C-alpha cells in the first residue's frame, strides 16, 4: 500500500509523520494483498485556528473509501 501525506497550514513534525504512518499501515491487513502496491492511501491533514482536520481516501481494486474527522488535537 502506498501512503501519501499532504499537510496544509502547518509544518508537521517527524514524530507526527511516523505516528500517522504507523497507524495507517495497519490497514494493509484488510486489503488482502500483502507486499503489493495495489492500494493508494491519501491522507490530508489540515489546521485552521483550533480545528485539526483529517481526510483519508483509500482507493484500490473495486474499492473507494473515504473518511473525515475534526478534532482539537491532531493525534486524536
N, CA, C and O atoms as a Tripos MOL2 file, in Angstrom:
@<TRIPOS>MOLECULE
protein
  304   303    76     0     0
PROTEIN
NO_CHARGES

@<TRIPOS>ATOM
      1 N           0.8510   -1.1690    0.0000 N.3       1 UNK1
      2 CA          0.0000    0.0000    0.0000 C.3       1 UNK1
      3 C           0.8950    1.2300    0.0000 C.2       1 UNK1
      4 O           1.8320    1.3390    0.7910 O.2       1 UNK1
      5 N           0.5890    2.1460   -0.8970 N.am      2 UNK2
      6 CA          1.3090    3.4140   -0.9500 C.3       2 UNK2
      7 C           0.5500    4.4580   -0.1470 C.2       2 UNK2
      8 O          -0.6490    4.6560   -0.3420 O.2       2 UNK2
      9 N           1.2580    5.1210    0.7550 N.am      3 UNK3
     10 CA          0.6500    6.1400    1.6010 C.3       3 UNK3
     11 C           1.2960    7.4790    1.2790 C.2       3 UNK3
     12 O           2.5180    7.6160    1.3350 O.2       3 UNK3
     13 N           0.4660    8.4720    0.9410 N.am      4 UNK4
     14 CA          0.9740    9.8190    0.6940 C.3       4 UNK4
     15 C           0.2730   10.7850    1.6470 C.2       4 UNK4
     16 O          -0.9240   10.6710    1.9090 O.2       4 UNK4
     17 N           1.0440   11.7260    2.1500 N.am      5 UNK5
     18 CA          0.5480   12.7050    3.1050 C.3       5 UNK5
     19 C           0.5750   14.0900    2.4880 C.2       5 UNK5
     20 O           1.4870   14.4300    1.7340 O.2       5 UNK5
     21 N          -0.4330   14.8860    2.8160 N.am      6 UNK6
     22 CA         -0.4890   16.2900    2.4480 C.3       6 UNK6
     23 C          -0.8010   17.0740    3.7150 C.2       6 UNK6
     24 O          -1.7520   16.7630    4.4320 O.2       6 UNK6
     25 N           0.0110   18.0940    3.9820 N.am      7 UNK7
     26 CA         -0.1740   18.9180    5.1770 C.3       7 UNK7
     27 C          -0.4940   20.3370    4.7360 C.2       7 UNK7
     28 O           0.1680   20.8790    3.8510 O.2       7 UNK7
     29 N          -1.5020   20.9360    5.3450 N.am      8 UNK8
     30 CA         -1.9020   22.2850    4.9720 C.3       8 UNK8
     31 C          -1.9670   23.1680    6.2160 C.2       8 UNK8
     32 O          -2.5550   22.7890    7.2290 O.2       8 UNK8
     33 N          -1.3660   24.3280    6.1280 N.am      9 UNK9
     34 CA         -1.3800   25.3730    7.1600 C.3       9 UNK9
     35 C          -0.5680   25.0300    8.4030 C.2       9 UNK9
     36 O          -0.7520   25.6690    9.4390 O.2       9 UNK9
     37 N           0.3170   24.0510    8.3380 N.am     10 UNK10
     38 CA          1.2210   23.7960    9.4550 C.3      10 UNK10
     39 C           2.3890   22.9440    8.9730 C.2      10 UNK10
     40 O           2.2970   22.2430    7.9650 O.2      10 UNK10
     41 N           3.4870   23.0220    9.7160 N.am     11 UNK11
     42 CA          4.6720   22.2170    9.4210 C.3      11 UNK11
     43 C           4.6460   20.9850   10.3100 C.2      11 UNK11
     44 O           4.7130   21.1140   11.5330 O.2      11 UNK11
     45 N           4.5520   19.8090    9.7360 N.am     12 UNK12
     46 CA          4.4490   18.5920   10.5440 C.3      12 UNK12
     47 C           5.8030   18.2040   11.1380 C.2      12 UNK12
     48 O           6.8500   18.4030   10.5220 O.2      12 UNK12
     49 N           5.7560   17.6600   12.3170 N.am     13 UNK13
     50 CA          6.9710   17.1580   12.9400 C.3      13 UNK13
     51 C           7.2360   15.7470   12.4200 C.2      13 UNK13
     52 O           6.3350   15.0920   11.8970 O.2      13 UNK13
     53 N           8.4580   15.2920   12.5650 N.am     14 UNK14
     54 CA          8.7890   13.9250   12.1660 C.3      14 UNK14
     55 C           7.9950   12.9200   12.9970 C.2      14 UNK14
     56 O           7.5920   11.8700   12.4970 O.2      14 UNK14
     57 N           7.7760   13.2500   14.2610 N.am     15 UNK15
     58 CA          7.0130   12.3620   15.1350 C.3      15 UNK15
     59 C           5.5810   12.1900   14.6240 C.2      15 UNK15
     60 O           5.0570   11.0760   14.6500 O.2      15 UNK15
     61 N           4.9430   13.2550   14.1640 N.am     16 UNK16
     62 CA          3.5860   13.1760   13.6450 C.3      16 UNK16
     63 C           3.5410   12.3200   12.3800 C.2      16 UNK16
     64 O           2.6250   11.5160   12.2060 O.2      16 UNK16
     65 N           4.5150   12.4900   11.5090 N.am     17 UNK17
     66 CA          4.5690   11.6800   10.2840 C.3      17 UNK17
     67 C           4.7200   10.1940   10.6130 C.2      17 UNK17
     68 O           4.0170    9.3570   10.0460 O.2      17 UNK17
     69 N           5.6260    9.8680   11.5200 N.am     18 UNK18
     70 CA          5.8410    8.4710   11.9050 C.3      18 UNK18
     71 C           4.6070    7.8950   12.5860 C.2      18 UNK18
     72 O           4.2300    6.7530   12.3240 O.2      18 UNK18
     73 N           3.9810    8.6730   13.4510 N.am     19 UNK19
     74 CA          2.7860    8.2310   14.1600 C.3      19 UNK19
     75 C           1.6610    7.9130   13.1640 C.2      19 UNK19
     76 O           1.0310    6.8590   13.2470 O.2      19 UNK19
     77 N           1.4200    8.8270   12.2320 N.am     20 UNK20
     78 CA          0.3500    8.6250   11.2530 C.3      20 UNK20
     79 C           0.6560    7.4350   10.3490 C.2      20 UNK20
     80 O          -0.2420    6.6500   10.0450 O.2      20 UNK20
     81 N           1.8940    7.2890    9.9190 N.am     21 UNK21
     82 CA          2.2630    6.1590    9.0500 C.3      21 UNK21
     83 C           2.0510    4.8310    9.7770 C.2      21 UNK21
     84 O           1.5190    3.8880    9.1910 O.2      21 UNK21
     85 N           2.4600    4.7450   11.0460 N.am     22 UNK22
     86 CA          2.2520    3.5120   11.8240 C.3      22 UNK22
     87 C           0.7740    3.1690   11.9330 C.2      22 UNK22
     88 O           0.3840    2.0110   11.7850 O.2      22 UNK22
     89 N          -0.0380    4.1760   12.1910 N.am     23 UNK23
     90 CA         -1.4780    3.9500   12.3440 C.3      23 UNK23
     91 C          -2.1210    3.4810   11.0360 C.2      23 UNK23
     92 O          -2.9440    2.5660   11.0430 O.2      23 UNK23
     93 N          -1.7520    4.1010    9.9230 N.am     24 UNK24
     94 CA         -2.3920    3.7670    8.6580 C.3      24 UNK24
     95 C          -1.8430    2.4970    8.0220 C.2      24 UNK24
     96 O          -2.5350    1.8790    7.2130 O.2      24 UNK24
     97 N          -0.6270    2.0870    8.3600 N.am     25 UNK25
     98 CA         -0.0960    0.8340    7.8250 C.3      25 UNK25
     99 C          -0.8810   -0.3710    8.3270 C.2      25 UNK25
    100 O          -0.8230   -1.4420    7.7230 O.2      25 UNK25
    101 N          -1.6090   -0.2090    9.4200 N.am     26 UNK26
    102 CA         -2.4280   -1.3050    9.9450 C.3      26 UNK26
    103 C          -3.5720   -1.6600    8.9970 C.2      26 UNK26
    104 O          -4.1210   -2.7580    9.0800 O.2      26 UNK26
    105 N          -3.9360   -0.7500    8.1030 N.am     27 UNK27
    106 CA         -4.9920   -1.0310    7.1380 C.3      27 UNK27
    107 C          -4.5830   -2.0880    6.1170 C.2      27 UNK27
    108 O          -5.4460   -2.6980    5.4860 O.2      27 UNK27
    109 N          -3.2960   -2.3120    5.9480 N.am     28 UNK28
    110 CA         -2.8100   -3.2560    4.9420 C.3      28 UNK28
    111 C          -3.3240   -4.6700    5.1960 C.2      28 UNK28
    112 O          -3.5140   -5.4300    4.2470 O.2      28 UNK28
    113 N          -3.5500   -5.0360    6.4470 N.am     29 UNK29
    114 CA         -4.0190   -6.3970    6.7230 C.3      29 UNK29
    115 C          -5.4440   -6.6200    6.2330 C.2      29 UNK29
    116 O          -5.8690   -7.7660    6.0860 O.2      29 UNK29
    117 N          -6.1860   -5.5530    5.9780 N.am     30 UNK30
    118 CA         -7.5630   -5.6800    5.4830 C.3      30 UNK30
    119 C          -7.6520   -5.6560    3.9600 C.2      30 UNK30
    120 O          -8.6980   -5.9900    3.4030 O.2      30 UNK30
    121 N          -6.5820   -5.2720    3.2790 N.am     31 UNK31
    122 CA         -6.6240   -5.2200    1.8270 C.3      31 UNK31
    123 C          -6.4190   -6.5870    1.1930 C.2      31 UNK31
    124 O          -6.8520   -6.8110    0.0630 O.2      31 UNK31
    125 N          -5.7630   -7.5110    1.9040 N.am     32 UNK32
    126 CA         -5.5910   -8.8610    1.4070 C.3      32 UNK32
    127 C          -4.4700   -9.0370    0.4090 C.2      32 UNK32
    128 O          -4.2430  -10.1530   -0.0580 O.2      32 UNK32
    129 N          -3.7630   -7.9770    0.0650 N.am     33 UNK33
    130 CA         -2.6750   -8.0790   -0.9050 C.3      33 UNK33
    131 C          -1.3910   -7.6150   -0.2420 C.2      33 UNK33
    132 O          -1.0050   -6.4510   -0.3580 O.2      33 UNK33
    133 N          -0.7540   -8.5000    0.4290 N.am     34 UNK34
    134 CA          0.4760   -8.1440    1.1390 C.3      34 UNK34
    135 C           1.6290   -8.0330    0.1460 C.2      34 UNK34
    136 O           1.7670   -8.8510   -0.7630 O.2      34 UNK34
    137 N           2.4490   -7.0090    0.3380 N.am     35 UNK35
    138 CA          3.6330   -6.8340   -0.4830 C.3      35 UNK35
    139 C           3.3700   -6.1790   -1.8270 C.2      35 UNK35
    140 O           4.3110   -5.9880   -2.5980 O.2      35 UNK35
    141 N           2.1320   -5.8300   -2.1390 N.am     36 UNK36
    142 CA          1.8560   -5.1660   -3.4040 C.3      36 UNK36
    143 C           1.4220   -3.7370   -3.1530 C.2      36 UNK36
    144 O           1.0270   -3.3690   -2.0470 O.2      36 UNK36
    145 N           1.5040   -2.9500   -4.1950 N.am     37 UNK37
    146 CA          1.0950   -1.5430   -4.0680 C.3      37 UNK37
    147 C          -0.2060   -1.3080   -4.8320 C.2      37 UNK37
    148 O          -0.3570   -0.2870   -5.5030 O.2      37 UNK37
    149 N          -1.1410   -2.2460   -4.7340 N.am     38 UNK38
    150 CA         -2.4060   -2.1470   -5.4630 C.3      38 UNK38
    151 C          -3.3240   -1.0910   -4.8570 C.2      38 UNK38
    152 O          -4.2850   -0.6760   -5.5050 O.2      38 UNK38
    153 N          -3.0590   -0.6560   -3.6610 N.am     39 UNK39
    154 CA         -3.9200    0.3050   -2.9780 C.3      39 UNK39
    155 C          -3.1640    1.5980   -2.7180 C.2      39 UNK39
    156 O          -1.9780    1.5950   -2.3860 O.2      39 UNK39
    157 N          -3.8860    2.7070   -2.8800 N.am     40 UNK40
    158 CA         -3.3300    4.0330   -2.6300 C.3      40 UNK40
    159 C          -4.0950    4.6670   -1.4770 C.2      40 UNK40
    160 O          -5.3250    4.6890   -1.4820 O.2      40 UNK40
    161 N          -3.3760    5.1770   -0.5010 N.am     41 UNK41
    162 CA         -3.9880    5.8560    0.6420 C.3      41 UNK41
    163 C          -3.5050    7.2960    0.6360 C.2      41 UNK41
    164 O          -2.3080    7.5590    0.7520 O.2      41 UNK41
    165 N          -4.4440    8.2300    0.5010 N.am     42 UNK42
    166 CA         -4.1370    9.6570    0.5190 C.3      42 UNK42
    167 C          -4.6250   10.2260    1.8350 C.2      42 UNK42
    168 O          -5.8070   10.1220    2.1620 O.2      42 UNK42
    169 N          -3.7090   10.8320    2.5990 N.am     43 UNK43
    170 CA         -4.0330   11.4010    3.9030 C.3      43 UNK43
    171 C          -3.8050   12.9110    3.8320 C.2      43 UNK43
    172 O          -2.6880   13.3630    3.5780 O.2      43 UNK43
    173 N          -4.8580   13.6810    4.0550 N.am     44 UNK44
    174 CA         -4.7730   15.1400    4.0710 C.3      44 UNK44
    175 C          -5.0030   15.6180    5.4940 C.2      44 UNK44
    176 O          -6.0570   15.3700    6.0800 O.2      44 UNK44
    177 N          -4.0060   16.3060    6.0470 N.am     45 UNK45
    178 CA         -4.0980   16.8490    7.4000 C.3      45 UNK45
    179 C          -4.0480   18.3640    7.3050 C.2      45 UNK45
    180 O          -3.1990   18.9190    6.6060 O.2      45 UNK45
    181 N          -4.9520   19.0330    8.0040 N.am     46 UNK46
    182 CA         -5.0910   20.4730    7.8820 C.3      46 UNK46
    183 C          -5.4000   21.0870    9.2410 C.2      46 UNK46
    184 O          -6.0790   20.4820   10.0710 O.2      46 UNK46
    185 N          -4.8890   22.3050    9.4570 N.am     47 UNK47
    186 CA         -5.1500   23.0400   10.6910 C.3      47 UNK47
    187 C          -5.7340   24.3940   10.3350 C.2      47 UNK47
    188 O          -5.1880   25.1170    9.5020 O.2      47 UNK47
    189 N          -6.8540   24.7370   10.9750 N.am     48 UNK48
    190 CA         -7.4650   26.0640   10.8600 C.3      48 UNK48
    191 C          -7.7890   26.5430   12.2640 C.2      48 UNK48
    192 O          -8.7200   26.0440   12.8970 O.2      48 UNK48
    193 N          -7.0400   27.4910   12.7420 N.am     49 UNK49
    194 CA         -7.1550   28.0070   14.1090 C.3      49 UNK49
    195 C          -7.0920   26.8540   15.1080 C.2      49 UNK49
    196 O          -6.0240   26.2700   15.2920 O.2      49 UNK49
    197 N          -8.2000   26.5090   15.7570 N.am     50 UNK50
    198 CA         -8.1930   25.4350   16.7490 C.3      50 UNK50
    199 C          -8.7480   24.1310   16.1970 C.2      50 UNK50
    200 O          -8.8580   23.1450   16.9270 O.2      50 UNK50
    201 N          -9.0980   24.1150   14.9210 N.am     51 UNK51
    202 CA         -9.6630   22.9160   14.3040 C.3      51 UNK51
    203 C          -8.5740   22.1340   13.5840 C.2      51 UNK51
    204 O          -7.8900   22.6760   12.7150 O.2      51 UNK51
    205 N          -8.4110   20.8920   13.9320 N.am     52 UNK52
    206 CA         -7.4750   19.9900   13.2780 C.3      52 UNK52
    207 C          -8.3120   18.9870   12.4900 C.2      52 UNK52
    208 O          -9.1130   18.2510   13.0660 O.2      52 UNK52
    209 N          -8.1230   18.9590   11.1770 N.am     53 UNK53
    210 CA         -8.9620   18.1350   10.3160 C.3      53 UNK53
    211 C          -8.1320   17.0960    9.5790 C.2      53 UNK53
    212 O          -7.0090   17.3600    9.1490 O.2      53 UNK53
    213 N          -8.7070   15.9170    9.4450 N.am     54 UNK54
    214 CA         -8.0710   14.8330    8.6950 C.3      54 UNK54
    215 C          -9.0680   14.2950    7.6880 C.2      54 UNK54
    216 O         -10.2370   14.0770    8.0050 O.2      54 UNK54
    217 N          -8.5940   14.0860    6.4760 N.am     55 UNK55
    218 CA         -9.3950   13.4750    5.4260 C.3      55 UNK55
    219 C          -8.5600   12.3460    4.8390 C.2      55 UNK55
    220 O          -7.4170   12.5580    4.4320 O.2      55 UNK55
    221 N          -9.1270   11.1530    4.7960 N.am     56 UNK56
    222 CA         -8.4010    9.9700    4.3480 C.3      56 UNK56
    223 C          -9.1890    9.3230    3.2180 C.2      56 UNK56
    224 O         -10.4050    9.1520    3.3150 O.2      56 UNK56
    225 N          -8.4830    8.9620    2.1360 N.am     57 UNK57
    226 CA         -9.1170    8.2990    0.9970 C.3      57 UNK57
    227 C          -8.2970    7.0690    0.6310 C.2      57 UNK57
    228 O          -7.0910    7.1650    0.3990 O.2      57 UNK57
    229 N          -8.9520    5.9200    0.5800 N.am     58 UNK58
    230 CA         -8.3250    4.6530    0.2010 C.3      58 UNK58
    231 C          -8.9320    4.2100   -1.1220 C.2      58 UNK58
    232 O         -10.1440    4.0250   -1.2260 O.2      58 UNK58
    233 N          -8.0800    4.0400   -2.1360 N.am     59 UNK59
    234 CA         -8.5330    3.6510   -3.4650 C.3      59 UNK59
    235 C          -7.7580    2.4090   -3.8920 C.2      59 UNK59
    236 O          -6.5390    2.3350   -3.7380 O.2      59 UNK59
    237 N          -8.4920    1.4340   -4.4320 N.am     60 UNK60
    238 CA         -7.8540    0.2180   -4.9020 C.3      60 UNK60
    239 C          -8.7670   -0.5350   -5.8380 C.2      60 UNK60
    240 O          -9.6800    0.0410   -6.4290 O.2      60 UNK60
    241 N          -8.5180   -1.8270   -5.9730 N.am     61 UNK61
    242 CA         -9.3050   -2.6790   -6.8540 C.3      61 UNK61
    243 C         -10.7700   -2.7000   -6.4250 C.2      61 UNK61
    244 O         -11.1210   -3.2770   -5.3960 O.2      61 UNK61
    245 N         -11.6180   -2.0590   -7.2320 N.am     62 UNK62
    246 CA        -13.0640   -2.0060   -6.9560 C.3      62 UNK62
    247 C         -13.3760   -1.4850   -5.5550 C.2      62 UNK62
    248 O         -14.3530   -1.9080   -4.9380 O.2      62 UNK62
    249 N         -12.5640   -0.5850   -5.0630 N.am     63 UNK63
    250 CA        -12.7400   -0.0690   -3.7090 C.3      63 UNK63
    251 C         -12.4480    1.4260   -3.6810 C.2      63 UNK63
    252 O         -11.4550    1.8870   -4.2440 O.2      63 UNK63
    253 N         -13.3220    2.1730   -3.0230 N.am     64 UNK64
    254 CA        -13.0980    3.6020   -2.8030 C.3      64 UNK64
    255 C         -13.7300    3.9560   -1.4590 C.2      64 UNK64
    256 O         -14.9540    4.0150   -1.3360 O.2      64 UNK64
    257 N         -12.8890    4.1890   -0.4540 N.am     65 UNK65
    258 CA        -13.3550    4.5430    0.8780 C.3      65 UNK65
    259 C         -12.8050    5.9160    1.2410 C.2      65 UNK65
    260 O         -11.6620    6.2450    0.9240 O.2      65 UNK65
    261 N         -13.6300    6.7050    1.9060 N.am     66 UNK66
    262 CA        -13.1450    7.9990    2.3770 C.3      66 UNK66
    263 C         -13.7310    8.2730    3.7520 C.2      66 UNK66
    264 O         -14.8210    7.8130    4.0900 O.2      66 UNK66
    265 N         -12.9750    9.0380    4.5390 N.am     67 UNK67
    266 CA        -13.4020    9.3730    5.8940 C.3      67 UNK67
    267 C         -12.8760   10.7600    6.2470 C.2      67 UNK67
    268 O         -11.8140   11.1730    5.7800 O.2      67 UNK67
    269 N         -13.6370   11.4730    7.0790 N.am     68 UNK68
    270 CA        -13.2590   12.8040    7.5620 C.3      68 UNK68
    271 C         -13.3930   12.8200    9.0740 C.2      68 UNK68
    272 O         -14.2490   12.1450    9.6460 O.2      68 UNK68
    273 N         -12.5380   13.5990    9.7070 N.am     69 UNK69
    274 CA        -12.6310   13.7700   11.1560 C.3      69 UNK69
    275 C         -12.1020   15.1540   11.5160 C.2      69 UNK69
    276 O         -11.1830   15.6680   10.8780 O.2      69 UNK69
    277 N         -12.6960   15.7470   12.5450 N.am     70 UNK70
    278 CA        -12.2820   17.0510   13.0350 C.3      70 UNK70
    279 C         -12.1270   16.9670   14.5450 C.2      70 UNK70
    280 O         -12.9700   16.3910   15.2340 O.2      70 UNK70
    281 N         -11.0340   17.5500   15.0600 N.am     71 UNK71
    282 CA        -10.7430   17.4600   16.4820 C.3      71 UNK71
    283 C          -9.9350   18.6770   16.9070 C.2      71 UNK71
    284 O          -9.5620   19.5090   16.0800 O.2      71 UNK71
    285 N          -9.6710   18.7700   18.1950 N.am     72 UNK72
    286 CA         -8.8040   19.8330   18.7080 C.3      72 UNK72
    287 C          -7.3700   19.3700   18.8390 C.2      72 UNK72
    288 O          -6.4930   20.1600   19.1880 O.2      72 UNK72
    289 N          -7.1160   18.0920   18.5620 N.am     73 UNK73
    290 CA         -5.7790   17.5260   18.6730 C.3      73 UNK73
    291 C          -5.4980   16.6650   17.4490 C.2      73 UNK73
    292 O          -6.2960   15.7900   17.1120 O.2      73 UNK73
    293 N          -4.3680   16.9030   16.7760 N.am     74 UNK74
    294 CA         -4.0400   16.1580   15.5550 C.3      74 UNK74
    295 C          -3.7880   14.6800   15.8520 C.2      74 UNK74
    296 O          -3.9800   13.8430   14.9690 O.2      74 UNK74
    297 N          -3.3750   14.3450   17.0340 N.am     75 UNK75
    298 CA         -3.0940   12.9540   17.3760 C.3      75 UNK75
    299 C          -4.3670   12.1670   17.7180 C.2      75 UNK75
    300 O          -4.3220   10.9450   17.8570 O.2      75 UNK75
    301 N          -5.4810   12.8550   17.8490 N.am     76 UNK76
    302 CA         -6.7340   12.1590   18.1500 C.3      76 UNK76
    303 C          -7.2200   11.4350   16.9160 C.2      76 UNK76
    304 O          -8.2640   10.7840   16.9540 O.2      76 UNK76
@<TRIPOS>BOND
     1     1     2 1
     2     2     3 1
     3     3     4 2
     4     3     5 am
     5     5     6 1
     6     6     7 1
     7     7     8 2
     8     7     9 am
     9     9    10 1
    10    10    11 1
    11    11    12 2
    12    11    13 am
    13    13    14 1
    14    14    15 1
    15    15    16 2
    16    15    17 am
    17    17    18 1
    18    18    19 1
    19    19    20 2
    20    19    21 am
    21    21    22 1
    22    22    23 1
    23    23    24 2
    24    23    25 am
    25    25    26 1
    26    26    27 1
    27    27    28 2
    28    27    29 am
    29    29    30 1
    30    30    31 1
    31    31    32 2
    32    31    33 am
    33    33    34 1
    34    34    35 1
    35    35    36 2
    36    35    37 am
    37    37    38 1
    38    38    39 1
    39    39    40 2
    40    39    41 am
    41    41    42 1
    42    42    43 1
    43    43    44 2
    44    43    45 am
    45    45    46 1
    46    46    47 1
    47    47    48 2
    48    47    49 am
    49    49    50 1
    50    50    51 1
    51    51    52 2
    52    51    53 am
    53    53    54 1
    54    54    55 1
    55    55    56 2
    56    55    57 am
    57    57    58 1
    58    58    59 1
    59    59    60 2
    60    59    61 am
    61    61    62 1
    62    62    63 1
    63    63    64 2
    64    63    65 am
    65    65    66 1
    66    66    67 1
    67    67    68 2
    68    67    69 am
    69    69    70 1
    70    70    71 1
    71    71    72 2
    72    71    73 am
    73    73    74 1
    74    74    75 1
    75    75    76 2
    76    75    77 am
    77    77    78 1
    78    78    79 1
    79    79    80 2
    80    79    81 am
    81    81    82 1
    82    82    83 1
    83    83    84 2
    84    83    85 am
    85    85    86 1
    86    86    87 1
    87    87    88 2
    88    87    89 am
    89    89    90 1
    90    90    91 1
    91    91    92 2
    92    91    93 am
    93    93    94 1
    94    94    95 1
    95    95    96 2
    96    95    97 am
    97    97    98 1
    98    98    99 1
    99    99   100 2
   100    99   101 am
   101   101   102 1
   102   102   103 1
   103   103   104 2
   104   103   105 am
   105   105   106 1
   106   106   107 1
   107   107   108 2
   108   107   109 am
   109   109   110 1
   110   110   111 1
   111   111   112 2
   112   111   113 am
   113   113   114 1
   114   114   115 1
   115   115   116 2
   116   115   117 am
   117   117   118 1
   118   118   119 1
   119   119   120 2
   120   119   121 am
   121   121   122 1
   122   122   123 1
   123   123   124 2
   124   123   125 am
   125   125   126 1
   126   126   127 1
   127   127   128 2
   128   127   129 am
   129   129   130 1
   130   130   131 1
   131   131   132 2
   132   131   133 am
   133   133   134 1
   134   134   135 1
   135   135   136 2
   136   135   137 am
   137   137   138 1
   138   138   139 1
   139   139   140 2
   140   139   141 am
   141   141   142 1
   142   142   143 1
   143   143   144 2
   144   143   145 am
   145   145   146 1
   146   146   147 1
   147   147   148 2
   148   147   149 am
   149   149   150 1
   150   150   151 1
   151   151   152 2
   152   151   153 am
   153   153   154 1
   154   154   155 1
   155   155   156 2
   156   155   157 am
   157   157   158 1
   158   158   159 1
   159   159   160 2
   160   159   161 am
   161   161   162 1
   162   162   163 1
   163   163   164 2
   164   163   165 am
   165   165   166 1
   166   166   167 1
   167   167   168 2
   168   167   169 am
   169   169   170 1
   170   170   171 1
   171   171   172 2
   172   171   173 am
   173   173   174 1
   174   174   175 1
   175   175   176 2
   176   175   177 am
   177   177   178 1
   178   178   179 1
   179   179   180 2
   180   179   181 am
   181   181   182 1
   182   182   183 1
   183   183   184 2
   184   183   185 am
   185   185   186 1
   186   186   187 1
   187   187   188 2
   188   187   189 am
   189   189   190 1
   190   190   191 1
   191   191   192 2
   192   191   193 am
   193   193   194 1
   194   194   195 1
   195   195   196 2
   196   195   197 am
   197   197   198 1
   198   198   199 1
   199   199   200 2
   200   199   201 am
   201   201   202 1
   202   202   203 1
   203   203   204 2
   204   203   205 am
   205   205   206 1
   206   206   207 1
   207   207   208 2
   208   207   209 am
   209   209   210 1
   210   210   211 1
   211   211   212 2
   212   211   213 am
   213   213   214 1
   214   214   215 1
   215   215   216 2
   216   215   217 am
   217   217   218 1
   218   218   219 1
   219   219   220 2
   220   219   221 am
   221   221   222 1
   222   222   223 1
   223   223   224 2
   224   223   225 am
   225   225   226 1
   226   226   227 1
   227   227   228 2
   228   227   229 am
   229   229   230 1
   230   230   231 1
   231   231   232 2
   232   231   233 am
   233   233   234 1
   234   234   235 1
   235   235   236 2
   236   235   237 am
   237   237   238 1
   238   238   239 1
   239   239   240 2
   240   239   241 am
   241   241   242 1
   242   242   243 1
   243   243   244 2
   244   243   245 am
   245   245   246 1
   246   246   247 1
   247   247   248 2
   248   247   249 am
   249   249   250 1
   250   250   251 1
   251   251   252 2
   252   251   253 am
   253   253   254 1
   254   254   255 1
   255   255   256 2
   256   255   257 am
   257   257   258 1
   258   258   259 1
   259   259   260 2
   260   259   261 am
   261   261   262 1
   262   262   263 1
   263   263   264 2
   264   263   265 am
   265   265   266 1
   266   266   267 1
   267   267   268 2
   268   267   269 am
   269   269   270 1
   270   270   271 1
   271   271   272 2
   272   271   273 am
   273   273   274 1
   274   274   275 1
   275   275   276 2
   276   275   277 am
   277   277   278 1
   278   278   279 1
   279   279   280 2
   280   279   281 am
   281   281   282 1
   282   282   283 1
   283   283   284 2
   284   283   285 am
   285   285   286 1
   286   286   287 1
   287   287   288 2
   288   287   289 am
   289   289   290 1
   290   290   291 1
   291   291   292 2
   292   291   293 am
   293   293   294 1
   294   294   295 1
   295   295   296 2
   296   295   297 am
   297   297   298 1
   298   298   299 1
   299   299   300 2
   300   299   301 am
   301   301   302 1
   302   302   303 1
   303   303   304 2
@<TRIPOS>SUBSTRUCTURE
     1 UNK1         2 RESIDUE 1 A UNK
     2 UNK2         6 RESIDUE 1 A UNK
     3 UNK3        10 RESIDUE 1 A UNK
     4 UNK4        14 RESIDUE 1 A UNK
     5 UNK5        18 RESIDUE 1 A UNK
     6 UNK6        22 RESIDUE 1 A UNK
     7 UNK7        26 RESIDUE 1 A UNK
     8 UNK8        30 RESIDUE 1 A UNK
     9 UNK9        34 RESIDUE 1 A UNK
    10 UNK10       38 RESIDUE 1 A UNK
    11 UNK11       42 RESIDUE 1 A UNK
    12 UNK12       46 RESIDUE 1 A UNK
    13 UNK13       50 RESIDUE 1 A UNK
    14 UNK14       54 RESIDUE 1 A UNK
    15 UNK15       58 RESIDUE 1 A UNK
    16 UNK16       62 RESIDUE 1 A UNK
    17 UNK17       66 RESIDUE 1 A UNK
    18 UNK18       70 RESIDUE 1 A UNK
    19 UNK19       74 RESIDUE 1 A UNK
    20 UNK20       78 RESIDUE 1 A UNK
    21 UNK21       82 RESIDUE 1 A UNK
    22 UNK22       86 RESIDUE 1 A UNK
    23 UNK23       90 RESIDUE 1 A UNK
    24 UNK24       94 RESIDUE 1 A UNK
    25 UNK25       98 RESIDUE 1 A UNK
    26 UNK26      102 RESIDUE 1 A UNK
    27 UNK27      106 RESIDUE 1 A UNK
    28 UNK28      110 RESIDUE 1 A UNK
    29 UNK29      114 RESIDUE 1 A UNK
    30 UNK30      118 RESIDUE 1 A UNK
    31 UNK31      122 RESIDUE 1 A UNK
    32 UNK32      126 RESIDUE 1 A UNK
    33 UNK33      130 RESIDUE 1 A UNK
    34 UNK34      134 RESIDUE 1 A UNK
    35 UNK35      138 RESIDUE 1 A UNK
    36 UNK36      142 RESIDUE 1 A UNK
    37 UNK37      146 RESIDUE 1 A UNK
    38 UNK38      150 RESIDUE 1 A UNK
    39 UNK39      154 RESIDUE 1 A UNK
    40 UNK40      158 RESIDUE 1 A UNK
    41 UNK41      162 RESIDUE 1 A UNK
    42 UNK42      166 RESIDUE 1 A UNK
    43 UNK43      170 RESIDUE 1 A UNK
    44 UNK44      174 RESIDUE 1 A UNK
    45 UNK45      178 RESIDUE 1 A UNK
    46 UNK46      182 RESIDUE 1 A UNK
    47 UNK47      186 RESIDUE 1 A UNK
    48 UNK48      190 RESIDUE 1 A UNK
    49 UNK49      194 RESIDUE 1 A UNK
    50 UNK50      198 RESIDUE 1 A UNK
    51 UNK51      202 RESIDUE 1 A UNK
    52 UNK52      206 RESIDUE 1 A UNK
    53 UNK53      210 RESIDUE 1 A UNK
    54 UNK54      214 RESIDUE 1 A UNK
    55 UNK55      218 RESIDUE 1 A UNK
    56 UNK56      222 RESIDUE 1 A UNK
    57 UNK57      226 RESIDUE 1 A UNK
    58 UNK58      230 RESIDUE 1 A UNK
    59 UNK59      234 RESIDUE 1 A UNK
    60 UNK60      238 RESIDUE 1 A UNK
    61 UNK61      242 RESIDUE 1 A UNK
    62 UNK62      246 RESIDUE 1 A UNK
    63 UNK63      250 RESIDUE 1 A UNK
    64 UNK64      254 RESIDUE 1 A UNK
    65 UNK65      258 RESIDUE 1 A UNK
    66 UNK66      262 RESIDUE 1 A UNK
    67 UNK67      266 RESIDUE 1 A UNK
    68 UNK68      270 RESIDUE 1 A UNK
    69 UNK69      274 RESIDUE 1 A UNK
    70 UNK70      278 RESIDUE 1 A UNK
    71 UNK71      282 RESIDUE 1 A UNK
    72 UNK72      286 RESIDUE 1 A UNK
    73 UNK73      290 RESIDUE 1 A UNK
    74 UNK74      294 RESIDUE 1 A UNK
    75 UNK75      298 RESIDUE 1 A UNK
    76 UNK76      302 RESIDUE 1 A UNK
